Amino acid sequence: MVEKGEKKGFSGLMVFGIITMVMVVTAAGTIFAVRVWLFPSPFTPVALSQQEERNLESKLFNFEKLVDSSTTASRLSDNAKQAADVKLSPEAYRETGANRTISFSEREINSLLANNTNLADKLAIDLADNLVSAKLLIPVDPDFPVFGGKTLRVKAGVELAYSRSRPIVILKGVSVMGVPIPSEWMGGLKNIDLVEKYGGDEGFWKTFSAGVDSITVADGQLWVKLKK
């Protein structure tokens, strides 16, 4: 029972306050969404520790020895020489006992991108089980309709594995600004094993497949073993 003189419901001032609060929250949310969607912040480049840097330099040196017997001192940094304990003296080339497995961590791959390309703050790679994902920021030309002067957020995922004595490379999808691109817009290549589709023809995929003995992608790690 409502006593005499007691007001029911909200006063006009309270209603005005609630409406104002809702408008402020909605505006803030809209600004935040537009800021993230159309003006995403650059990625933070990966910086390796000194120990991680030495490990990476050693891997790169061993990889260069495997694929190029003409490696010289001018192509190696001081860290690489120390990490691999190299004595740069004449020696006959040999492959006996060579380690044919290449392994990189997610941090090492992103560090290589940061230090050797102009994509340090525009591209980030993620490694999960049998999946390599990439996030890419693409500046749009100012004269382009609608999105001119904006930065597009592009994401892509590729299944990378090894089965039936050959590599498996399957494009799982591409999205722009969070919207998945239809398969037909990607030439019908979504969820298609590129090695199976093109490996029978002369070209990159056949050569790539012929040189790989195994591929393993796990959480934060990539291993590739090359054939003799």
C-alpha positions in Angstrom: 0.0 0.0 0.0 1.4 3.4 -1.0 1.2 6.0 1.7 -0.3 9.4 0.9 2.3 11.8 -0.5 4.8 9.0 -1.5 6.0 9.3 -5.1 5.7 6.3 -7.3 8.3 5.4 -10.1 11.2 7.6 -11.2 11.3 11.3 -11.0 11.9 13.3 -14.2 15.5 14.1 -13.0 16.2 10.4 -12.5 14.9 9.5 -15.9 17.0 12.2 -17.5 20.1 10.9 -15.7 19.5 7.3 -16.8 19.0 8.4 -20.4 22.2 10.6 -20.3 24.2 7.6 -18.8 22.9 5.3 -21.5 23.9 7.8 -24.2 27.4 8.3 -22.8 28.0 4.5 -22.5 26.6 3.9 -26.1 28.8 6.7 -27.5 31.9 5.5 -25.7 31.2 1.9 -27.0 30.7 3.2 -30.5 33.9 5.2 -30.5 35.8 2.3 -29.1 34.4 -0.1 -31.8 35.2 2.3 -34.6 38.7 2.9 -33.2 39.5 -0.8 -33.0 37.7 -1.7 -36.3 38.9 1.1 -38.6 42.0 2.4 -36.8 43.6 -0.6 -35.1 46.7 -0.1 -33.1 50.0 -1.3 -34.6 51.3 -4.7 -33.3 54.1 -4.7 -30.8 57.2 -6.2 -32.3 58.7 -9.2 -30.5 62.0 -8.6 -28.8 64.0 -11.7 -27.9 66.1 -12.0 -24.9 69.9 -12.4 -25.3 69.7 -16.1 -24.9 66.8 -16.4 -27.4 68.8 -14.3 -29.8 71.8 -16.6 -29.6 69.6 -19.6 -30.1 68.0 -18.1 -33.2 71.4 -17.1 -34.6 72.6 -20.6 -34.1 69.6 -22.1 -35.9 70.0 -19.6 -38.8 73.7 -20.5 -39.2 73.0 -24.2 -39.2 70.2 -23.7 -41.8 72.6 -21.7 -44.0 75.2 -24.5 -43.8 72.5 -27.0 -44.8 71.2 -25.1 -47.8 74.3 -23.2 -48.9 77.8 -24.6 -48.6 79.3 -21.2 -49.6 78.5 -19.4 -46.3 81.2 -17.0 -45.4 82.2 -14.8 -42.5 80.6 -11.7 -44.1 77.2 -13.3 -43.8 77.4 -14.1 -40.2 76.9 -11.8 -37.2 79.2 -12.0 -34.2 76.4 -13.6 -32.2 76.0 -16.4 -34.8 79.7 -17.2 -34.8 79.8 -17.4 -31.0 76.5 -19.4 -30.7 77.6 -22.0 -33.3 81.2 -22.0 -32.1 82.4 -21.6 -35.7 86.0 -21.6 -36.9 86.1 -20.0 -40.3 88.8 -22.1 -41.9 88.8 -24.0 -45.2 87.1 -27.3 -45.1 85.6 -29.8 -47.5 81.8 -29.8 -47.8 80.0 -32.8 -46.4 76.4 -33.7 -45.4 77.2 -36.7 -43.3 75.5 -36.4 -39.9 73.9 -33.0 -40.9 70.8 -32.0 -38.9 68.1 -31.6 -41.5 65.4 -30.5 -39.0 64.6 -26.8 -38.9 62.7 -25.5 -35.9 61.4 -22.1 -35.0 59.3 -20.8 -32.1 56.5 -18.4 -32.6 58.6 -15.7 -30.9 61.5 -16.4 -33.2 59.4 -16.1 -36.4 57.8 -12.8 -35.3 61.3 -11.5 -34.3 62.6 -12.3 -37.7 59.7 -10.4 -39.3 60.4 -7.5 -37.0 64.1 -7.3 -37.7 64.2 -8.2 -41.4 61.1 -6.7 -42.9 59.0 -3.5 -42.7 56.1 -5.6 -41.3 57.2 -5.5 -37.6 54.1 -3.6 -36.5 51.8 -4.8 -39.3 52.1 -8.6 -39.2 51.8 -11.2 -36.4 52.1 -14.9 -36.7 50.5 -17.5 -34.3 51.3 -21.2 -34.2 48.8 -23.7 -32.9 48.3 -27.4 -33.4 48.5 -27.9 -37.2 47.5 -24.3 -37.7 49.5 -21.2 -38.8 47.5 -18.0 -38.3 48.4 -14.5 -39.4 47.1 -11.0 -38.5 47.9 -8.3 -40.9 47.2 -4.5 -40.9 46.8 -3.1 -44.5 46.8 0.7 -45.0 44.3 1.7 -47.6 45.0 4.3 -50.2 43.3 7.7 -49.3 41.5 7.7 -52.7 39.9 4.3 -52.2 36.1 4.5 -51.7 34.7 4.2 -48.2 37.8 2.8 -46.6 40.2 5.4 -48.0 42.9 6.4 -45.5 41.8 3.6 -43.1 43.7 0.5 -42.0 42.1 -2.8 -42.7 42.5 -5.8 -40.3 43.0 -9.0 -42.2 43.2 -12.4 -40.6 44.1 -15.8 -42.2 44.5 -19.3 -41.1 46.4 -22.2 -42.9 46.4 -25.8 -41.8 50.0 -27.0 -42.1 50.8 -30.7 -41.4 52.3 -33.9 -42.9 50.3 -37.0 -43.9 50.4 -39.7 -46.5 54.1 -39.0 -47.1 53.5 -35.4 -48.2 52.9 -31.9 -46.7 49.4 -30.7 -46.2 48.7 -27.0 -46.8 45.0 -26.0 -46.5 43.7 -22.4 -46.5 41.1 -22.4 -43.7 39.9 -18.9 -44.4 40.5 -15.2 -44.6 38.5 -12.5 -42.9 38.6 -8.7 -43.4 37.5 -6.5 -40.5 36.2 -9.7 -38.8 34.0 -10.7 -41.8 34.9 -14.1 -43.4 35.5 -13.9 -47.1 33.4 -16.3 -49.3 35.3 -19.2 -50.8 34.4 -18.1 -54.3 36.0 -14.7 -53.7 39.3 -16.6 -53.0 39.2 -18.5 -56.2 37.5 -21.5 -54.6 40.7 -22.3 -52.6 39.2 -22.4 -49.1 39.5 -25.8 -47.4 41.4 -27.1 -50.5 44.7 -28.9 -50.0 47.0 -26.8 -52.2 49.7 -29.5 -52.4 47.2 -32.2 -53.4 45.6 -29.8 -56.0 48.8 -28.4 -57.5 51.5 -30.8 -56.5 51.2 -32.9 -59.6 52.1 -30.0 -61.9 55.6 -28.6 -62.3 56.1 -25.5 -60.1 56.4 -24.4 -56.5 54.1 -26.8 -54.8 55.6 -29.9 -56.4 59.2 -28.7 -55.6 58.2 -27.8 -52.1 56.5 -31.2 -51.5 59.5 -33.1 -52.9 61.9 -31.4 -50.5 60.0 -31.9 -47.3 60.3 -35.1 -45.2 57.9 -33.9 -42.4 56.2 -30.9 -40.9 54.9 -30.5 -37.4 53.1 -27.4 -36.0 52.3 -27.4 -32.3 51.5 -24.8 -29.8 54.1 -22.1 -30.4 56.5 -24.3 -32.3 57.3 -25.2 -35.9 59.4 -28.1 -37.1 60.3 -28.9 -40.7 62.5 -31.8 -41.7 64.1 -31.7 -45.1 64.8 -34.7 -47.3 68.3 -35.7 -48.4 
